[in-house]
């Protein structure tokens, strides 16, 4: 019984590690988004896109057997952190620290 619990926990640990790897990859893309928004003179927030994505994520969660509220909570956190990351990136650009803003290649 304990062997099964240990095995399941190891599987969850591996999945969590993959989620973290994907999050790091996602945030590397956020840097590019921030740079493009500066170039195009666009605001950080795009409320219409946020609403569309929230609906899409809730629907996708349901198709995978997850409660939509889980996707909504996760999406809200990702969105806020992405906007914070964009603000920090833009502040570094404006401060002339562009050399610090380099997308690091994936460790794959």
Number of C-alpha atoms within 10 A of each C-alpha: 6 7 8 9 10 11 12 12 12 12 12 12 12 12 12 12 12 12 12 12 14 13 13 14 16 13 17 18 13 19 21 16 16 23 17 12 16 17 9 9 9 11 9 16 13 9 9 8 10 14 11 10 15 19 15 14 19 19 15 15 17 15 11 9 8 13 14 19 13 14 20 18 13 13 17 14 11 15 16 12 14 20 15 13 17 23 15 14 23 21 13 15 17 11 9 10 12 14 8 10 15 10 13 9 8 10 6 4
